[in-house]
Amino acid sequence: MAKKFINDKVNIETGGEDEYFASGALEIAIAAQDICFVKQLLDKGADPNRAFNEMRKCRTCFLKIYKSDAPKKCTNKSLMKINVLILFAWLPALLFAQNKPANNKLFERLQAITENKVDYYDVDGVTITCQVTQIPFSKENICKGLSIQESELKKSSPAIAATNFVFEQIDTLCGDILQYSTNYIVQNEKGNITHIIYMSVNKRCDELQQILTPLILEKKIPESVYNKKFFNTLNFAGRKIELGTYACGWTNVNCVQCPYHGEMSWSVHKDSADAALSVETQRYVTANCKMQAAQPTADEWVAVVFENQPLKARRITYRFEGETAALLLNTGGGNTHSLTIYYVVAPVRGNYVSCILSFWNNDLLEEASGLPSLLEKVMQLKEK
């Protein structure tokens, strides 16, 4: 039967991938309680957590294969495996429906700003944008907007009730660093396009997309997640920070720049490994892709206290000279300038924070801390 499954599948024009085919067949077998056939599909790598027939093109061929003769004997071990599998096949939907505590935990990490009617989000080192357009939902308009062919619109998300397409791009950002861009193009209640983009570096975020996308579309993101465009306080990983009268501004979600008083960007993660990956990826990209015109003059680990947590931060200083320095700092001269960057991973209020803090040599340093005023709001040096 397993051999026939493979042979029949090869001749079917599904327009999809093996995993879609196998998972759809698996769901039919589970519904029919055909334990032997389910076992064979599992052995071929079918994923019980993928929704049935995501491509919506293969139902007839699934049924045809299912009606084929299958072995009649299965072991008790196989039966136990299938019973457990059926539980896990339903588990994601049950969890999603009853997941308010998990959503609350997600909202602790999620931050957003709105600019020109576009919502920007950050969570777990992933950047998300959501734009509600006035463009009618159609394949022609989608392909034109994304510069893709209609044949590439072959995937949709079963987690979204409305008509939708999902399109993923993978680009090389720098060296062997990959950037994943997943586009959700959804028909909204006005018949127009709502466009959501997830951008992540060197990791996928499929689970996050399945949870967060419906919440965004159904307008279930709490107002507390959104930061004001003009501000003198920050929500830093759950703590309110007073900035005073400095003219600070957003350069991105969770990225604040205060002229002559430093800059910092951060993301809140659910575990330390993810936070560490985010910081190291940013360090690599900065060192290998953004600083070709600069020379590192120092690279060391220093003792700091970050949000009351004693730890080690990596501190790297880059030096710029001549025209590059004049261009970056708009000084109009050929003086030498330096940029100091701190890379931090820390447990903060039940989550983990990845944080990049930086300042230029001509920024104003506080005498007591040896840091610009923005940086000293969250970090202190043990030795200046």
N, C-alpha and C positions, 0 to 999 in steps of 0.2 A: 504494500500500500504506500509506504514512504517513497519508494522509487517511482510509483505512478504519480504521486503528488508532485514530485519534482518535474517529471516529464511533461505532465499536463500543464503545469504552471508556465513552463518555458514557451508554450505555444499560445498563451493568452495575452492579448494586447490590452493590458490594464493601464498602461501609462504610468504605473507606480513602481514602487520598489518591493523587494522580497519581503521586508518586514511588514508592510501593509497587507500583503496577500496572506501571509502565514497567520497574522493576528486575526484577520477577518474569518478565515477558515476555522481558527481555534474557537472563536466565539460561537459559531454555528454548532461546532461539535459539543461545546459545553452546554448550550441550550438544549441540545438533543440528548444529553447525558450519555454520549458515546465515549466512554472512558478510554477505550483502546485507541480510538482515533485521536483523542486529545493528547494521549501520551506520545503518539508518533509525531504530532505537530510540535509538542514541546521539545522532543529530541531534535527537531529540525530548527530550533531556535525561535519559535514563535513567542512574542511578548504579550502576556495576558493583560498588561496595563495599558496597551494602546487601544483606543476605541475602535469598534467594528467598522471596517470598510471606510476608512477615512477618505479614500479617493472617490467613493460613491459610484464605482464603475464595474464592480466585480462580483455582484451578488449571484448572478446566474452561474458563473464558473465555479464559485465556492460550493454551491448546491450540487453541481454536477460531480465534483470531486468527492463531496461528502457521501453521495449515493453509491460510490464504489465499494467493493467488498473490503472489509477490514478484518484483521485477525480477531478471533472471538475470545481469546484468553488474555487476561491481564492479571498481574500479581496484586496481592493485598497492598504491597508497597506502592504500586502505581495508583491504586485506588485512594490511598491516603494522600499521595502527592496531588491528585486531581482535586480532592475535597479542599485541601489547603489552597490550591490554585484558584478555585472558584471563589473562595473567600477574598483572596487578594485581587481578583479581577473586579470585584464590586467595591473593594475598600477605598480606592481613590475618590469615587463619587460620594460615598458615605462621609468620608472625612471632609470633603469640600462643602457638603451641605451642613456639617455640624462643626465648622472650623472657626467659630468666632474667637476663641482664645488664641488660636494660631494667627488669625488675622490681626488681632490686637498686638501680638508680638511683632508681626511684620510692620505694622504702623509705627511701632517704636523706632524701627530702623529707617523707615521711609521718610524722605524729605522732598519738598517740591517748591518750585517757583513758577510764576506765570509771566510770560513776556509776549506781547503782541498777540494775545489770544492763543498762544501755544503753551501747553503745560510741560514742564521739564521735571523729571523725577530722578532720584538717586537712591539706590539701596544695594547693599552687598557688592559695591564696586561696579554696579551696572547702571548705565545711564539710559533713561527712557524718555521719549517725547511722545506727546499726543496732540494731534491737530484735527479739529473738526473743520472740514472744508465746505465750500459751496459747489463742489464739483460733483455732478451726478455719478452714481455708482455704475460703472460699466467696465468690461474688460478693456475696451479701447482706451478709455481715460486712464485706467490703472497702468496699462502698458506704456502709454505715452509719458505718464508722470514718473515711472520708475525706469524708463528706457529699457524695457525688456520685451520679449516676445510673448504672445498669448499662450504658446505652448508651455511656458514656464509657470503659468498659473494653474497648477495641477494639485495643489495641496490646500486644505482648509482645516480649521480647528473645531473639533466637536465641543470644546468647552465654551464656545460662543454661540448663542442661540441664533443670531442674525446671520444672513448670508455673508461669507467672508472668504478671503484668500490669504494664504501665508506664503511669504517669499523670503528666502534666506540668502544672504551674500556672505562670503568668507574672503577676506582680503589680508594680504601680508602687510602688517603695519611697519615692521622694522625687524631685520634679521629673520629669526624664526618665530617672531611674535605675530599671532593671528588675531584679527578683529572680526567678531561675529556680529552681523547686523540682521536682525529678524524683523520683517515688516508684516504687520497685521493690517490688512485693508478691509474695512468692515462697512457694510451698508447700514447707515444710521436710520433713525425714525423718519427723517425727512427725505430719504432716498439718496442722500449724498454720501460722500466718502469720509469716514473717520480713519485716520492713519496713525497707527502706533508703531514706534520703532524701538527695539531693544538693542543696545550696543554694549558688548562685553569684550574684554581683551583676554586672550589665552584661556578662556573657559566658556562653556555653554551655560545657559540659564533657563533650560526648558521647564523645570519645575516652577521657577519663579513666574515665568510667562503664563503658565496654566492657571496659577492662582491670581496673579495681579491683573491680567488683561480683563477678565469679566468685571472685576471691581472698578476698574477705570471706566469701562463702557457703561456700567450701571450707576455711575456717579456715587460710589460708596466709599470714596476716599475721604477721611475726616478733614474738616477745615484746619484742624491743628497741625496737619502735615505741611500746609502751605506757608511759606515765608513771604513777608512783604517785600515789595520791590525796593522801597526806601525804608531804612531800618537804623536803629541805634542799639538794638539787642539781637543776640543770636541764640537759636536753639542748637546748642552743641551737644549732640548725642544725649539729649534729655535734660541738659542743664542750661538755664538762662544765663547768658553772659552779657553784661553791660559794656558797650563799646565807647560810651562817652560821646564827645562831639566830633570825632574824626570822620572825615568824608569817605567812609568805606562803601564798597559796592560789590555786587555779585559779578564774577566773571564766568561762573557756571553754577550748577546746583552744588551746594556745599563747598563752594570755592569763593573765598572772600579776600579782597585786596584793599588795604588801607594805605594810600600813598605815603611813603616814608615811615610807615609803621608796620610793615611786614605783610605777608600773604600766607594763607593756609587753605588747604583743601582736605576734605576728609570724607569717609564713608563708614557707615555702621554695618557690621557683619554679624551673622549668627554664630560664627565659630572663628577660632584663632587662625586656623589653617587658611581660610579664605581671605582673612585680613592680611596675613603674611604674604600670600600670593599676590594680592593687589599692590602692596607696597613694593615688593621686589620687581614686579612687572613695570611699575612706573619708574623705579630707579634705573632699570635696564634701558627703557625707552629714552629717558632723559640723557643717560650717559652715551648711548650709541646712536641716537637719532636726532637729538635736539641740540647737542653741545659740540658739534664738529668744529665750531670756531672757538671753542674754549679749551683751556687746559686745567685738569684737576690739580689743585695744589695741596689738597689735604683730603684724606679719607680715613675716618677713625670712628670708633665706638665710644660714646661718652655717657656718663651717668646723668640721668635726668629724673625729675618727678613730673609725671604727666597725669593730670586729673587725679592727683593724690596717690598715684601708683609709682613707686620707685622702679626704674627699669633702665635698659640701655637703648640709646638711639644712635642710628648711624648718621654721621655728619660729614657731608662732602662739600668742599669749597671749589668753585670754578672761577677761573680768571679770564676776563675778556680784555682785549687791547685794541687800540687804534680805531679804525672805522667801525668795527663791529660794536665796540663799546659805545661809540657815539650814536650809532643807530639804535641800539637797545635802550639806552638811557637818555637819548636826545640831549646830550651835553654839548654837542658841536665841537668836541675836541678829541684828542687822541690819548686821553688819560687812561690808566689802567683801572678797571672796575672788577669787583668780584661778587659772586652770588653764593651764599651759603644756604644749604638745604639740609633739613633734618627729616629723617624717615623713621616713623614711629608705628609700632603695633602695640595696643594696650587693651586690657579688659576694662570696660567702662560701664558701670550701672547695668550689669546683666547681659551685655553684648560685648562685641569687640570692635575697636576702632582702628582703621588704617588712616594715618594722617601724614601729610607732607607740609612742612612749615619752612618758609624761606624768607630771606631778606637780602637786600643789596648793601654793599659797603657804605653807601651814602645815606642809608636809612638812619633814623634816629633811635639810638639804643638807650634803654633805661639804665641809669647808673647802678641801681640796686641789683638788677637781674642780668644785665649784659645782653638783653634781648629787646627787640622792638615791642611796643606796648601790646600789639595784637597777639604776638606769640606768648607773651608772659601771662596772658589770660588763662592758658591751658597747660603751660609747661614752665618749669624752672630748672636751671642748671645747678648741679651739685657743686661744680667748680666752674667759675667763669673763665 
